[in-house]
Amino acid sequence: MNIELKRIPFTTSKVMELMPIIPKAEYERRLATLYKVAEADWVVVYGDREHYGNLTYLLNFDPRFEEVLLVLGPNNARSLVVGNEDLGYGSVLPFPVDMVLSQTLSLPGQQRDNAPKLKEALAKLGIGLGHKVSLVGWKYLEPNETDTPEKPAFVPAFFVDTLRSLVGKAGKLTDGTALMIHPEHGLRTNNTADQIAVFEVAGLSASEAVFNVINGARPGMTEMQAIAMMAYAGQPQTMHPIFASGNAEINGLRSASNRVIEYGDGVSTALGYWGSLVCRAGMMLGEVDQTYLEKYVKPYFKAIISWYDAVKIGVTGGEIYRKVTAVFEGTGLQSSLNPSHLTSYDEWLHSPIRPGSSEQIRSGMVFQVDIIPTPLKAGQMLNCEDTICLADEPLREEIKVKYPKMWGRIQARRQLMIDQLGIHMAEEILPLSDGCGYLPPFWLLPDLVCTVVR
């Protein structure tokens, strides 16, 4: 396999689709399924401004300012325990849910004398002595990280202590987070056609924004002037937008600054919307740096090619990890983190792709193709991140019928990747963002991209 640079114009869908709506019945199914698989008297789902993904998936609710608890109980009981400011946010819900005010959850200094304490609010809902409660946080500990993996780990202690005091020694409080985010069986790893359609529109917007920056950023601009080309229009984000540049050590996670971009800088930009993140990093050059190309770009692009070649429904994450890692052997490079991970409303949901993983790739999974090459020479950057999903034949047919325009965009992306970039992939891989695998290493030559010659 040889990697060559070829001039291929970037193809964008240039379509601003309205965001698809998740049907009410789908939210009903999600809530009912979680309660059933938890096998508990009560399921309590924690969320806050940063850790909103589970609540958004279950009920289209992303907390504003405060912590929130979703409480599911017997006889289809569903309540949201909220503070002052979220009490009026219920209009975003797909259907009415009992809104319970506990001013304990309100911000410091706000009124706290008109509603019960949290313990009283939860007791009034029915949680009591001897009950079994499954508490869902935003991540969980593996058995090799703790002696008590069944105990809730990533929920503030105040909430854990309150629930423990309610159920008493005769009751049981367990960590139910894996029910939502386990990399093979978690409810959120199995995306429906409607959910994939939502994430594809996010991919459209994110890729257009990032390639606007690549095509418009120039030496002499400040980083803030460059990132303004994203033309942000208010979509909810999974992360802080990034633009970083420099000719020495570069912090690739930082936000844009007033630094003036110089010719020859390493540059990186990224934007994540709910369901899709797109990132590109390279050099602010108008000619090919042959040393950089041979030492970094070609080995890195081969790793990306190996990822697309290895990913198939039924393959284990450990096998994908092994194949991508093998391509890096002898190059001096490696993937900084897992070579790709599951994504959703939050940028990193979990990842089955890790050493020795026996977890299988399944239809409905949405992946951030996120292979970060390291180490690079100071002042140099390189990255190519996109979003794809896996869909078996029935799911592909459902997407084709329900979302024909999206299906057309997906097929156009696959054609570009296969016919022009030379990237082989299984038919179940559906690119959700424009320019998947389209890597221009030199930003002043934005249509000079990596291709595979086999």
C-alpha positions, 0 to 999 in steps of 0.5 A: 500500500502506497500513500500519494498526495492527489488534488481532489476538490472537497465535496460538501453537501451544502445542505442545511437540513432541519434537525430530525425529530426523535418520535415520542414513541422512541423516548417511551421505549427508551424509558421503559427499556431502562426501567426493565433492564435495571431490575430495580424498584427505582431508577434514578438518572443523574445529570448536570450541565456538563453530564447531560447525555443520558438525560438528553437521550432518555427525555430530550432534557439537558439541564440548565445551570443545575443538577437534575434527577430523573426518577423512574418507578413502579406503575410507569412513574416518571418524575424530574427533580429540578431546581428553580431554573430548570422548573420552567424548562420542561417545554423541551420534553417530548411529553409531560413528565411530573416536575418536582421542585427541590430547591436544594438543587438550585444555585447558591443564594437562590430562594430555598424555602418554598420547596422540600429538601431533596430527601423529602422530595424523593421520599414523597415520590415513594423511595423508601426503606428496603427498596432497590435503587439503580443509580445512573451516573455519567461513567462507572468503574471497571472491576479492576479499578475498585473492590466495589464496582456495584457502588455508584462512583460518578455521582456527587456524594450528596445524592448517593448519601441521600438515596442510601439514607432513604433505602436503609440497610435493608435496601440496596443502591447499585450503579446502573451506569453501564446499562446506558453506556457499556460499549457493547450492551449499553442502551445508548450504543444501539442507535435507531435510524431516527437517532442516526439521522439527528447525528448526521445533520450534526455531522453536516454542520460540523464538517462544513464549519471545520472545512470553512476554517481550513479553506479560509485560515491564512498567515497573518490572521489571529486564531480568533479570526480563523475560527470565526469562519466556522459561522457558528449558528447556535447548535448545541456542542459536545466540546469547546471549539478548538483552534490552536497554532504554533511553531513550538510545543502546541497545546492542541486542546486549547481554545482560540486566542489572539495569537497571529498565525504564521507561515509554517505553523502547526495548526489544528481546529475542531468542532463537536455538535451533539452526535458528531465531532470533526477535527483536522490538523496539519501545517500552514504551508503552501508547499509539500514538506517531504520530511513531514509527509514521509515521517508522519503523514503517510504512516498516520494515513495508513493507520486510518486506512487500516481502521476502515478496513478492519471495522465490521459488524461482529469484529471485536474491539480488541482485533481492531485495536491490534490491527491499527497498532500493528500499522504503527509498529516501526514508525515511532508513532502510536495512537495517543488514546484509543484508536476511535471511540463511541460518540453520542450527545456527549463526545466520548461515550465509551470505547470497545476498541482497546487492548484485549477487548472481546466486545463486538462491533454492533449495528447501530453503533456511532463512532468517532474515528479518532486516531491521534498520532503521537509523538510529533515534532514540536511545531507540527500537528496532524489529525483527521477525525470524522463520524461514522455509524455501523448499520446492518442491512435492515437498518440501512434499508430503514434509513434509505426509506425514511431519510432518502436525502441523507441516504444519498449524502451517505452514498456520495461520501462512500463513493468519494472515499472508495473511488477517489481516496482509495479507502476500502470499507465494509458496506455497513460503514456509513459516513455521517460527516462530509469529508470522512477520510479526507486529509489535507496535510498542508492547509494552503493546499487544501485540495491536496489530500492523501490517497491510497495506491494499492 
